[in-house]
Amino acid sequence: MAQLRQHYKEFEKVETVIAVLGPGSPEAFATFWRDNGLPFIGLPDPRHAVLKLYGQEVKLFRLGRMPAQVLVDKNGMARFVHYGHDMADIPSTEEVLGLIASLEDRGHEDNAQRGEGS
Amino acid sequence: MDIKTKAPDFELPDFTGARFRLADFRGKANVLLVFNRGFA
């Protein structure tokens, strides 16, 4: 979370919104956001509906829910999916930003092929 | 879930009560969904 906060402006530059989901209550989210000064969207999912929809793993002997990240592009397609195997198994922000940059490049190429863009 | 498949749409209120719908970002922004263990 600290890494994402540190690189938040870079995500903004590449038109990427960060939304953090978890099983906690809105009050728990609000406290954590306030205490850590987080700029992202925080989405409490106390019924676990979206967490299940996206297949976030639960490992009973490893203290609960494993981290996961899904990058959804502007067409609504999942372009990167990472399911962590332990709490520290989180992709680096550099890796995710690099992937977004490659999507943007591909988008520009597509527009050029269609005769659009600059 | 697999890459290059349609991300399932969903709608949830954020912790301030504002509505968040994934599909609202279509054509406007990428969305990085970060699934956490919670903040209890």
Backbone of each chain as nested JSON, in Angstrom:
{
  "chains": [
    {"id": "A", "residues": [
      {"number": 1, "name": "MET", "atoms": {"N": [0.832, -1.205, 0.0], "CA": [0.0, 0.0, 0.0], "C": [0.869, 1.257, 0.0]}},
      {"number": 2, "name": "ALA", "atoms": {"N": [1.977, 1.184, 0.763], "CA": [2.886, 2.343, 0.833], "C": [3.499, 2.619, -0.541]}},
      {"number": 3, "name": "GLN", "atoms": {"N": [3.839, 1.528, -1.26], "CA": [4.419, 1.678, -2.609], "C": [3.44, 2.355, -3.552]}},
      {"number": 4, "name": "LEU", "atoms": {"N": [2.19, 1.926, -3.481], "CA": [1.166, 2.507, -4.355], "C": [0.962, 3.981, -4.034]}},
      {"number": 5, "name": "ARG", "atoms": {"N": [0.983, 4.299, -2.749], "CA": [0.808, 5.704, -2.352], "C": [1.968, 6.544, -2.89]}},
      {"number": 6, "name": "GLN", "atoms": {"N": [3.166, 5.977, -2.779], "CA": [4.379, 6.679, -3.224], "C": [4.336, 6.968, -4.732]}},
      {"number": 7, "name": "HIS", "atoms": {"N": [3.762, 6.035, -5.491], "CA": [3.751, 6.174, -6.961], "C": [2.407, 6.646, -7.5]}},
      {"number": 8, "name": "TYR", "atoms": {"N": [1.55, 7.125, -6.608], "CA": [0.175, 7.455, -6.996], "C": [0.112, 8.434, -8.171]}},
      {"number": 9, "name": "LYS", "atoms": {"N": [0.979, 9.461, -8.147], "CA": [0.959, 10.481, -9.21], "C": [1.297, 9.867, -10.568]}},
      {"number": 10, "name": "GLU", "atoms": {"N": [2.174, 8.87, -10.542], "CA": [2.549, 8.209, -11.802], "C": [1.355, 7.437, -12.38]}},
      {"number": 11, "name": "PHE", "atoms": {"N": [0.555, 6.847, -11.493], "CA": [-0.655, 6.169, -11.968], "C": [-1.625, 7.183, -12.548]}},
      {"number": 12, "name": "GLU", "atoms": {"N": [-1.729, 8.335, -11.898], "CA": [-2.623, 9.386, -12.408], "C": [-2.199, 9.821, -13.808]}},
      {"number": 13, "name": "LYS", "atoms": {"N": [-0.875, 9.947, -13.995], "CA": [-0.359, 10.4, -15.297], "C": [-0.74, 9.456, -16.424]}},
      {"number": 14, "name": "VAL", "atoms": {"N": [-0.843, 8.172, -16.119], "CA": [-1.21, 7.199, -17.157], "C": [-2.699, 6.815, -17.051]}},
      {"number": 15, "name": "GLU", "atoms": {"N": [-3.471, 7.758, -16.51], "CA": [-4.945, 7.643, -16.468], "C": [-5.398, 6.335, -15.846]}},
      {"number": 16, "name": "THR", "atoms": {"N": [-4.854, 6.054, -14.676], "CA": [-5.213, 4.823, -13.982], "C": [-5.705, 5.136, -12.572]}},
      {"number": 17, "name": "VAL", "atoms": {"N": [-6.904, 4.67, -12.302], "CA": [-7.524, 4.839, -10.994], "C": [-7.171, 3.629, -10.143]}},
      {"number": 18, "name": "ILE", "atoms": {"N": [-6.842, 3.868, -8.882], "CA": [-6.557, 2.748, -7.978], "C": [-7.73, 2.605, -7.014]}},
      {"number": 19, "name": "ALA", "atoms": {"N": [-8.282, 1.397, -6.958], "CA": [-9.382, 1.117, -6.027], "C": [-8.972, -0.074, -5.165]}},
      {"number": 20, "name": "VAL", "atoms": {"N": [-8.982, 0.131, -3.863], "CA": [-8.569, -0.913, -2.929], "C": [-9.814, -1.527, -2.291]}},
      {"number": 21, "name": "LEU", "atoms": {"N": [-9.915, -2.85, -2.411], "CA": [-11.061, -3.565, -1.849], "C": [-10.613, -4.465, -0.706]}},
      {"number": 22, "name": "GLY", "atoms": {"N": [-11.492, -4.641, 0.257], "CA": [-11.189, -5.534, 1.364], "C": [-12.449, -5.872, 2.121]}},
      {"number": 23, "name": "PRO", "atoms": {"N": [-12.356, -6.847, 3.03], "CA": [-13.551, -7.32, 3.71], "C": [-13.982, -6.474, 4.915]}},
      {"number": 24, "name": "GLY", "atoms": {"N": [-13.283, -5.4, 5.213], "CA": [-13.578, -4.634, 6.432], "C": [-14.814, -3.766, 6.337]}},
      {"number": 25, "name": "SER", "atoms": {"N": [-15.108, -3.129, 7.436], "CA": [-16.262, -2.225, 7.504], "C": [-15.879, -0.852, 6.945]}},
      {"number": 26, "name": "PRO", "atoms": {"N": [-16.857, -0.044, 6.537], "CA": [-16.548, 1.323, 6.093], "C": [-15.789, 2.118, 7.158]}},
      {"number": 27, "name": "GLU", "atoms": {"N": [-16.129, 1.883, 8.424], "CA": [-15.466, 2.614, 9.513], "C": [-13.981, 2.237, 9.597]}},
      {"number": 28, "name": "ALA", "atoms": {"N": [-13.685, 0.948, 9.442], "CA": [-12.289, 0.494, 9.49], "C": [-11.499, 1.091, 8.321]}},
      {"number": 29, "name": "PHE", "atoms": {"N": [-12.131, 1.125, 7.142], "CA": [-11.486, 1.742, 5.981], "C": [-11.217, 3.217, 6.248]}},
      {"number": 30, "name": "ALA", "atoms": {"N": [-12.236, 3.915, 6.748], "CA": [-12.111, 5.361, 6.969], "C": [-10.956, 5.659, 7.926]}},
      {"number": 31, "name": "THR", "atoms": {"N": [-10.843, 4.862, 8.983], "CA": [-9.772, 5.069, 9.965], "C": [-8.409, 4.839, 9.319]}},
      {"number": 32, "name": "PHE", "atoms": {"N": [-8.299, 3.754, 8.562], "CA": [-7.01, 3.428, 7.929], "C": [-6.625, 4.502, 6.911]}},
      {"number": 33, "name": "TRP", "atoms": {"N": [-7.602, 4.963, 6.155], "CA": [-7.335, 5.997, 5.128], "C": [-6.881, 7.298, 5.789]}},
      {"number": 34, "name": "ARG", "atoms": {"N": [-7.588, 7.648, 6.867], "CA": [-7.244, 8.894, 7.572], "C": [-5.841, 8.779, 8.198]}},
      {"number": 35, "name": "ASP", "atoms": {"N": [-5.569, 7.655, 8.864], "CA": [-4.284, 7.501, 9.557], "C": [-3.105, 7.438, 8.594]}},
      {"number": 36, "name": "ASN", "atoms": {"N": [-3.355, 6.963, 7.363], "CA": [-2.249, 6.779, 6.416], "C": [-2.271, 7.772, 5.257]}},
      {"number": 37, "name": "GLY", "atoms": {"N": [-3.233, 8.659, 5.262], "CA": [-3.314, 9.681, 4.214], "C": [-3.371, 9.093, 2.81]}},
      {"number": 38, "name": "LEU", "atoms": {"N": [-4.203, 8.087, 2.612], "CA": [-4.234, 7.4, 1.316], "C": [-5.095, 8.166, 0.308]}},
      {"number": 39, "name": "PRO", "atoms": {"N": [-4.598, 8.319, -0.93], "CA": [-5.348, 9.056, -1.946], "C": [-6.27, 8.18, -2.802]}},
      {"number": 40, "name": "PHE", "atoms": {"N": [-6.252, 6.852, -2.585], "CA": [-7.014, 5.951, -3.467], "C": [-8.475, 5.889, -3.057]}},
      {"number": 41, "name": "ILE", "atoms": {"N": [-9.233, 5.215, -3.927], "CA": [-10.614, 4.865, -3.6], "C": [-10.579, 3.634, -2.686]}},
      {"number": 42, "name": "GLY", "atoms": {"N": [-11.357, 3.662, -1.626], "CA": [-11.421, 2.518, -0.71], "C": [-12.807, 1.898, -0.744]}},
      {"number": 43, "name": "LEU", "atoms": {"N": [-12.867, 0.615, -1.078], "CA": [-14.157, -0.053, -1.256], "C": [-14.326, -1.2, -0.266]}},
      {"number": 44, "name": "PRO", "atoms": {"N": [-15.015, -0.929, 0.827], "CA": [-15.285, -2.025, 1.772], "C": [-16.254, -3.016, 1.136]}},
      {"number": 45, "name": "ASP", "atoms": {"N": [-15.962, -4.288, 1.325], "CA": [-16.817, -5.346, 0.763], "C": [-17.141, -6.328, 1.886]}},
      {"number": 46, "name": "PRO", "atoms": {"N": [-17.936, -5.877, 2.869], "CA": [-18.162, -6.715, 4.055], "C": [-18.858, -8.033, 3.747]}},
      {"number": 47, "name": "ARG", "atoms": {"N": [-19.59, -8.092, 2.629], "CA": [-20.254, -9.364, 2.26], "C": [-19.371, -10.233, 1.373]}},
      {"number": 48, "name": "HIS", "atoms": {"N": [-18.191, -9.741, 1.034], "CA": [-17.202, -10.487, 0.24], "C": [-17.696, -10.774, -1.181]}},
      {"number": 49, "name": "ALA", "atoms": {"N": [-18.698, -10.043, -1.638], "CA": [-19.297, -10.348, -2.94], "C": [-18.304, -10.139, -4.082]}},
      {"number": 50, "name": "VAL", "atoms": {"N": [-17.627, -8.991, -4.09], "CA": [-16.69, -8.706, -5.184], "C": [-15.388, -9.496, -4.981]}},
      {"number": 51, "name": "LEU", "atoms": {"N": [-14.999, -9.676, -3.743], "CA": [-13.793, -10.469, -3.457], "C": [-13.957, -11.882, -4.016]}},
      {"number": 52, "name": "LYS", "atoms": {"N": [-15.159, -12.442, -3.866], "CA": [-15.433, -13.792, -4.399], "C": [-15.546, -13.752, -5.919]}},
      {"number": 53, "name": "LEU", "atoms": {"N": [-16.215, -12.702, -6.434], "CA": [-16.399, -12.564, -7.883], "C": [-15.056, -12.578, -8.608]}},
      {"number": 54, "name": "TYR", "atoms": {"N": [-14.05, -11.964, -7.985], "CA": [-12.727, -11.88, -8.599], "C": [-11.786, -12.985, -8.115]}},
      {"number": 55, "name": "GLY", "atoms": {"N": [-12.289, -13.874, -7.26], "CA": [-11.516, -15.057, -6.888], "C": [-10.362, -14.805, -5.938]}},
      {"number": 56, "name": "GLN", "atoms": {"N": [-10.508, -13.801, -5.05], "CA": [-9.428, -13.597, -4.069], "C": [-9.326, -14.844, -3.192]}},
      {"number": 57, "name": "GLU", "atoms": {"N": [-8.118, -15.36, -3.051], "CA": [-7.888, -16.604, -2.324], "C": [-7.945, -16.403, -0.818]}},
      {"number": 58, "name": "VAL", "atoms": {"N": [-8.458, -17.413, -0.141], "CA": [-8.441, -17.416, 1.323], "C": [-7.669, -18.648, 1.759]}},
      {"number": 59, "name": "LYS", "atoms": {"N": [-6.633, -18.433, 2.586], "CA": [-5.865, -19.566, 3.103], "C": [-5.953, -19.55, 4.621]}},
      {"number": 60, "name": "LEU", "atoms": {"N": [-6.659, -20.524, 5.15], "CA": [-6.932, -20.537, 6.582], "C": [-5.671, -20.563, 7.435]}},
      {"number": 61, "name": "PHE", "atoms": {"N": [-4.673, -21.287, 6.98], "CA": [-3.475, -21.421, 7.809], "C": [-2.445, -20.335, 7.529]}},
      {"number": 62, "name": "ARG", "atoms": {"N": [-2.804, -19.411, 6.637], "CA": [-1.893, -18.294, 6.383], "C": [-2.592, -16.971, 6.696]}},
      {"number": 63, "name": "LEU", "atoms": {"N": [-3.443, -17.02, 7.694], "CA": [-4.046, -15.803, 8.241], "C": [-4.979, -15.082, 7.28]}},
      {"number": 64, "name": "GLY", "atoms": {"N": [-5.746, -15.839, 6.529], "CA": [-6.842, -15.202, 5.807], "C": [-6.618, -14.92, 4.343]}},
      {"number": 65, "name": "ARG", "atoms": {"N": [-7.092, -13.766, 3.923], "CA": [-7.131, -13.437, 2.493], "C": [-5.753, -13.088, 1.954]}},
      {"number": 66, "name": "MET", "atoms": {"N": [-5.468, -13.644, 0.799], "CA": [-4.199, -13.362, 0.133], "C": [-4.37, -12.118, -0.74]}},
      {"number": 67, "name": "PRO", "atoms": {"N": [-3.313, -11.355, -0.928], "CA": [-3.432, -10.156, -1.774], "C": [-3.625, -10.548, -3.242]}},
      {"number": 68, "name": "ALA", "atoms": {"N": [-4.3, -9.698, -3.967], "CA": [-4.476, -9.908, -5.407], "C": [-4.579, -8.544, -6.078]}},
      {"number": 69, "name": "GLN", "atoms": {"N": [-4.189, -8.491, -7.345], "CA": [-4.347, -7.261, -8.123], "C": [-4.854, -7.605, -9.513]}},
      {"number": 70, "name": "VAL", "atoms": {"N": [-5.764, -6.789, -10.0], "CA": [-6.291, -6.951, -11.359], "C": [-6.272, -5.578, -12.025]}},
      {"number": 71, "name": "LEU", "atoms": {"N": [-5.63, -5.497, -13.177], "CA": [-5.63, -4.247, -13.938], "C": [-6.687, -4.367, -15.033]}},
      {"number": 72, "name": "VAL", "atoms": {"N": [-7.641, -3.447, -14.998], "CA": [-8.722, -3.427, -15.994], "C": [-8.458, -2.25, -16.926]}},
      {"number": 73, "name": "ASP", "atoms": {"N": [-8.384, -2.531, -18.227], "CA": [-8.074, -1.445, -19.158], "C": [-9.319, -0.63, -19.508]}},
      {"number": 74, "name": "LYS", "atoms": {"N": [-9.156, 0.351, -20.358], "CA": [-10.267, 1.27, -20.661], "C": [-11.395, 0.595, -21.441]}},
      {"number": 75, "name": "ASN", "atoms": {"N": [-11.128, -0.604, -21.953], "CA": [-12.181, -1.361, -22.631], "C": [-12.871, -2.351, -21.699]}},
      {"number": 76, "name": "GLY", "atoms": {"N": [-12.496, -2.313, -20.424], "CA": [-13.112, -3.219, -19.459], "C": [-12.521, -4.614, -19.461]}},
      {"number": 77, "name": "MET", "atoms": {"N": [-11.346, -4.768, -20.106], "CA": [-10.708, -6.084, -20.166], "C": [-9.636, -6.209, -19.075]}},
      {"number": 78, "name": "ALA", "atoms": {"N": [-9.536, -7.38, -18.473], "CA": [-8.476, -7.641, -17.497], "C": [-7.164, -7.815, -18.248]}},
      {"number": 79, "name": "ARG", "atoms": {"N": [-6.176, -6.986, -17.975], "CA": [-4.904, -7.044, -18.694], "C": [-3.763, -7.57, -17.841]}},
      {"number": 80, "name": "PHE", "atoms": {"N": [-3.981, -7.642, -16.555], "CA": [-2.97, -8.161, -15.637], "C": [-3.713, -8.702, -14.427]}},
      {"number": 81, "name": "VAL", "atoms": {"N": [-3.374, -9.934, -14.063], "CA": [-4.012, -10.558, -12.903], "C": [-2.927, -11.204, -12.07]}},
      {"number": 82, "name": "HIS", "atoms": {"N": [-2.881, -10.865, -10.809], "CA": [-1.878, -11.456, -9.923], "C": [-2.547, -11.895, -8.633]}},
      {"number": 83, "name": "TYR", "atoms": {"N": [-2.468, -13.192, -8.343], "CA": [-2.963, -13.716, -7.078], "C": [-1.757, -14.062, -6.212]}},
      {"number": 84, "name": "GLY", "atoms": {"N": [-1.63, -13.378, -5.079], "CA": [-0.482, -13.62, -4.208], "C": [-0.596, -14.951, -3.487]}},
      {"number": 85, "name": "HIS", "atoms": {"N": [0.56, -15.591, -3.264], "CA": [0.578, -16.861, -2.537], "C": [0.848, -16.667, -1.057]}},
      {"number": 86, "name": "ASP", "atoms": {"N": [1.334, -15.485, -0.688], "CA": [1.448, -15.129, 0.727], "C": [1.308, -13.618, 0.84]}},
      {"number": 87, "name": "MET", "atoms": {"N": [1.324, -13.107, 2.046], "CA": [1.023, -11.691, 2.255], "C": [2.038, -10.765, 1.58]}},
      {"number": 88, "name": "ALA", "atoms": {"N": [3.259, -11.267, 1.374], "CA": [4.289, -10.415, 0.774], "C": [4.339, -10.544, -0.749]}},
      {"number": 89, "name": "ASP", "atoms": {"N": [3.527, -11.415, -1.294], "CA": [3.56, -11.687, -2.741], "C": [2.691, -10.66, -3.473]}},
      {"number": 90, "name": "ILE", "atoms": {"N": [3.283, -9.497, -3.698], "CA": [2.585, -8.366, -4.32], "C": [3.446, -7.885, -5.485]}},
      {"number": 91, "name": "PRO", "atoms": {"N": [2.858, -7.668, -6.657], "CA": [3.686, -7.195, -7.778], "C": [4.242, -5.799, -7.494]}},
      {"number": 92, "name": "SER", "atoms": {"N": [5.415, -5.512, -8.043], "CA": [5.999, -4.191, -7.82], "C": [5.216, -3.153, -8.618]}},
      {"number": 93, "name": "THR", "atoms": {"N": [5.181, -1.938, -8.11], "CA": [4.466, -0.871, -8.83], "C": [5.153, -0.608, -10.166]}},
      {"number": 94, "name": "GLU", "atoms": {"N": [6.48, -0.784, -10.22], "CA": [7.2, -0.584, -11.481], "C": [6.687, -1.547, -12.546]}},
      {"number": 95, "name": "GLU", "atoms": {"N": [6.46, -2.797, -12.121], "CA": [5.962, -3.808, -13.059], "C": [4.584, -3.397, -13.597]}},
      {"number": 96, "name": "VAL", "atoms": {"N": [3.716, -2.942, -12.697], "CA": [2.357, -2.575, -13.106], "C": [2.389, -1.32, -13.981]}},
      {"number": 97, "name": "LEU", "atoms": {"N": [3.195, -0.333, -13.591], "CA": [3.29, 0.892, -14.396], "C": [3.863, 0.583, -15.783]}},
      {"number": 98, "name": "GLY", "atoms": {"N": [4.823, -0.333, -15.844], "CA": [5.416, -0.728, -17.126], "C": [4.371, -1.37, -18.028]}},
      {"number": 99, "name": "LEU", "atoms": {"N": [3.527, -2.18, -17.417], "CA": [2.471, -2.832, -18.188], "C": [1.472, -1.798, -18.721]}},
      {"number": 100, "name": "ILE", "atoms": {"N": [1.109, -0.84, -17.885], "CA": [0.161, 0.202, -18.324], "C": [0.771, 0.993, -19.481]}},
      {"number": 101, "name": "ALA", "atoms": {"N": [2.059, 1.298, -19.372], "CA": [2.733, 2.039, -20.446], "C": [2.683, 1.249, -21.744]}},
      {"number": 102, "name": "SER", "atoms": {"N": [2.862, -0.075, -21.651], "CA": [2.829, -0.893, -22.871], "C": [1.415, -0.925, -23.461]}},
      {"number": 103, "name": "LEU", "atoms": {"N": [0.385, -0.867, -22.597], "CA": [-0.995, -0.812, -23.096], "C": [-1.23, 0.487, -23.84]}},
      {"number": 104, "name": "GLU", "atoms": {"N": [-0.713, 1.583, -23.269], "CA": [-0.879, 2.896, -23.891], "C": [-0.194, 2.915, -25.257]}},
      {"number": 105, "name": "ASP", "atoms": {"N": [1.022, 2.34, -25.316], "CA": [1.75, 2.297, -26.594], "C": [0.944, 1.535, -27.637]}},
      {"number": 106, "name": "ARG", "atoms": {"N": [0.381, 0.393, -27.191], "CA": [-0.401, -0.442, -28.1], "C": [-1.634, 0.332, -28.595]}},
      {"number": 107, "name": "GLY", "atoms": {"N": [-2.24, 1.096, -27.681], "CA": [-3.409, 1.892, -28.037], "C": [-3.074, 2.917, -29.101]}},
      {"number": 108, "name": "HIS", "atoms": {"N": [-1.904, 3.574, -28.942], "CA": [-1.488, 4.563, -29.931], "C": [-1.235, 3.91, -31.286]}},
      {"number": 109, "name": "GLU", "atoms": {"N": [-0.622, 2.701, -31.247], "CA": [-0.378, 1.978, -32.505], "C": [-1.695, 1.642, -33.188]}},
      {"number": 110, "name": "ASP", "atoms": {"N": [-2.681, 1.187, -32.379], "CA": [-3.986, 0.846, -32.942], "C": [-4.612, 2.072, -33.595]}},
      {"number": 111, "name": "ASN", "atoms": {"N": [-4.522, 3.218, -32.891], "CA": [-5.098, 4.449, -33.443], "C": [-4.391, 4.849, -34.736]}},
      {"number": 112, "name": "ALA", "atoms": {"N": [-3.052, 4.673, -34.762], "CA": [-2.297, 5.024, -35.958], "C": [-2.734, 4.15, -37.129]}},
      {"number": 113, "name": "GLN", "atoms": {"N": [-2.988, 2.847, -36.841], "CA": [-3.428, 1.942, -37.911], "C": [-4.806, 2.331, -38.437]}},
      {"number": 114, "name": "ARG", "atoms": {"N": [-5.622, 2.925, -37.514], "CA": [-6.95, 3.359, -37.948], "C": [-6.9, 4.772, -38.537]}},
      {"number": 115, "name": "GLY", "atoms": {"N": [-5.717, 5.364, -38.549], "CA": [-5.581, 6.715, -39.076], "C": [-6.044, 7.776, -38.114]}},
      {"number": 116, "name": "GLU", "atoms": {"N": [-6.066, 7.401, -36.771], "CA": [-6.486, 8.361, -35.76], "C": [-5.266, 8.854, -35.009]}},
      {"number": 117, "name": "GLY", "atoms": {"N": [-5.488, 9.779, -34.109], "CA": [-4.428, 10.276, -33.232], "C": [-3.501, 11.211, -33.954]}},
      {"number": 118, "name": "SER", "atoms": {"N": [-2.45, 11.636, -33.198], "CA": [-1.545, 12.629, -33.776], "C": [-0.398, 11.989, -34.517]}}
    ]},
    {"id": "B", "residues": [
      {"number": 1, "name": "MET", "atoms": {"N": [-9.554, -15.631, -12.344], "CA": [-9.896, -14.913, -13.56], "C": [-8.677, -14.807, -14.466]}},
      {"number": 2, "name": "ASP", "atoms": {"N": [-8.905, -14.75, -15.752], "CA": [-7.806, -14.774, -16.717], "C": [-7.627, -13.413, -17.376]}},
      {"number": 3, "name": "ILE", "atoms": {"N": [-6.406, -13.206, -17.875], "CA": [-6.185, -11.954, -18.594], "C": [-6.856, -12.012, -19.962]}},
      {"number": 4, "name": "LYS", "atoms": {"N": [-7.103, -10.855, -20.484], "CA": [-7.77, -10.666, -21.773], "C": [-9.197, -11.211, -21.761]}},
      {"number": 5, "name": "THR", "atoms": {"N": [-9.798, -11.29, -20.577], "CA": [-11.219, -11.584, -20.474], "C": [-11.892, -10.337, -19.906]}},
      {"number": 6, "name": "LYS", "atoms": {"N": [-13.176, -10.231, -20.134], "CA": [-13.929, -9.089, -19.624], "C": [-13.907, -9.116, -18.098]}},
      {"number": 7, "name": "ALA", "atoms": {"N": [-13.54, -8.009, -17.499], "CA": [-13.569, -7.939, -16.035], "C": [-15.029, -7.816, -15.59]}},
      {"number": 8, "name": "PRO", "atoms": {"N": [-15.464, -8.653, -14.655], "CA": [-16.866, -8.58, -14.221], "C": [-17.196, -7.202, -13.643]}},
      {"number": 9, "name": "ASP", "atoms": {"N": [-18.303, -6.654, -14.089], "CA": [-18.7, -5.346, -13.561], "C": [-19.246, -5.518, -12.145]}},
      {"number": 10, "name": "PHE", "atoms": {"N": [-19.088, -4.49, -11.349], "CA": [-19.661, -4.52, -9.997], "C": [-19.884, -3.09, -9.544]}},
      {"number": 11, "name": "GLU", "atoms": {"N": [-20.681, -2.975, -8.516], "CA": [-20.963, -1.667, -7.942], "C": [-20.905, -1.789, -6.43]}},
      {"number": 12, "name": "LEU", "atoms": {"N": [-20.174, -0.894, -5.796], "CA": [-20.08, -0.879, -4.331], "C": [-20.015, 0.576, -3.878]}},
      {"number": 13, "name": "PRO", "atoms": {"N": [-20.535, 0.892, -2.705], "CA": [-20.271, 2.226, -2.162], "C": [-18.849, 2.276, -1.596]}},
      {"number": 14, "name": "ASP", "atoms": {"N": [-18.16, 3.406, -1.777], "CA": [-16.849, 3.52, -1.132], "C": [-17.067, 3.831, 0.346]}},
      {"number": 15, "name": "PHE", "atoms": {"N": [-15.987, 3.967, 1.103], "CA": [-16.177, 4.095, 2.552], "C": [-16.82, 5.428, 2.955]}},
      {"number": 16, "name": "THR", "atoms": {"N": [-16.9, 6.366, 2.012], "CA": [-17.601, 7.622, 2.306], "C": [-19.075, 7.532, 1.908]}},
      {"number": 17, "name": "GLY", "atoms": {"N": [-19.442, 6.423, 1.247], "CA": [-20.822, 6.248, 0.809], "C": [-21.029, 6.566, -0.665]}},
      {"number": 18, "name": "ALA", "atoms": {"N": [-19.997, 7.09, -1.346], "CA": [-20.131, 7.42, -2.772], "C": [-20.154, 6.136, -3.6]}},
      {"number": 19, "name": "ARG", "atoms": {"N": [-20.95, 6.159, -4.657], "CA": [-21.131, 4.97, -5.49], "C": [-19.905, 4.771, -6.391]}},
      {"number": 20, "name": "PHE", "atoms": {"N": [-19.42, 3.546, -6.477], "CA": [-18.331, 3.187, -7.399], "C": [-18.854, 2.082, -8.289]}},
      {"number": 21, "name": "ARG", "atoms": {"N": [-18.826, 2.321, -9.6], "CA": [-19.209, 1.263, -10.546], "C": [-18.074, 1.112, -11.549]}},
      {"number": 22, "name": "LEU", "atoms": {"N": [-17.57, -0.104, -11.673], "CA": [-16.412, -0.341, -12.543], "C": [-16.686, 0.135, -13.968]}},
      {"number": 23, "name": "ALA", "atoms": {"N": [-17.871, -0.164, -14.484], "CA": [-18.186, 0.165, -15.885], "C": [-18.157, 1.671, -16.156]}},
      {"number": 24, "name": "ASP", "atoms": {"N": [-18.297, 2.485, -15.113], "CA": [-18.268, 3.941, -15.308], "C": [-16.92, 4.434, -15.834]}},
      {"number": 25, "name": "PHE", "atoms": {"N": [-15.876, 3.615, -15.681], "CA": [-14.537, 4.039, -16.1], "C": [-14.221, 3.615, -17.531]}},
      {"number": 26, "name": "ARG", "atoms": {"N": [-15.125, 2.865, -18.129], "CA": [-14.883, 2.381, -19.489], "C": [-14.717, 3.558, -20.455]}},
      {"number": 27, "name": "GLY", "atoms": {"N": [-13.658, 3.501, -21.235], "CA": [-13.389, 4.577, -22.186], "C": [-12.749, 5.799, -21.562]}},
      {"number": 28, "name": "LYS", "atoms": {"N": [-12.585, 5.786, -20.231], "CA": [-12.051, 6.969, -19.543], "C": [-10.736, 6.698, -18.835]}},
      {"number": 29, "name": "ALA", "atoms": {"N": [-10.652, 5.591, -18.125], "CA": [-9.446, 5.322, -17.319], "C": [-9.261, 3.819, -17.14]}},
      {"number": 30, "name": "ASN", "atoms": {"N": [-7.992, 3.424, -16.958], "CA": [-7.709, 2.065, -16.493], "C": [-8.053, 2.029, -15.0]}},
      {"number": 31, "name": "VAL", "atoms": {"N": [-8.337, 0.851, -14.503], "CA": [-8.61, 0.718, -13.066], "C": [-7.74, -0.407, -12.518]}},
      {"number": 32, "name": "LEU", "atoms": {"N": [-6.942, -0.095, -11.51], "CA": [-6.168, -1.131, -10.818], "C": [-6.946, -1.517, -9.569]}},
      {"number": 33, "name": "LEU", "atoms": {"N": [-7.453, -2.748, -9.56], "CA": [-8.182, -3.261, -8.396], "C": [-7.18, -3.954, -7.482]}},
      {"number": 34, "name": "VAL", "atoms": {"N": [-7.102, -3.504, -6.26], "CA": [-6.152, -4.058, -5.29], "C": [-6.971, -4.738, -4.203]}},
      {"number": 35, "name": "PHE", "atoms": {"N": [-6.843, -6.056, -4.125], "CA": [-7.599, -6.819, -3.136], "C": [-6.728, -7.036, -1.909]}},
      {"number": 36, "name": "ASN", "atoms": {"N": [-7.234, -6.533, -0.797], "CA": [-6.47, -6.535, 0.433], "C": [-7.12, -7.472, 1.439]}},
      {"number": 37, "name": "ARG", "atoms": {"N": [-6.472, -7.672, 2.567], "CA": [-7.057, -8.54, 3.588], "C": [-8.013, -7.792, 4.501]}},
      {"number": 38, "name": "GLY", "atoms": {"N": [-8.076, -6.484, 4.362], "CA": [-8.967, -5.7, 5.21], "C": [-8.189, -4.834, 6.169]}},
      {"number": 39, "name": "PHE", "atoms": {"N": [-8.895, -3.978, 6.863], "CA": [-8.232, -2.992, 7.723], "C": [-8.826, -2.996, 9.113]}},
      {"number": 40, "name": "ALA", "atoms": {"N": [-9.209, -4.195, 9.578], "CA": [-9.828, -4.289, 10.915], "C": [-8.789, -4.023, 11.987]}}
    ]}
  ]
}
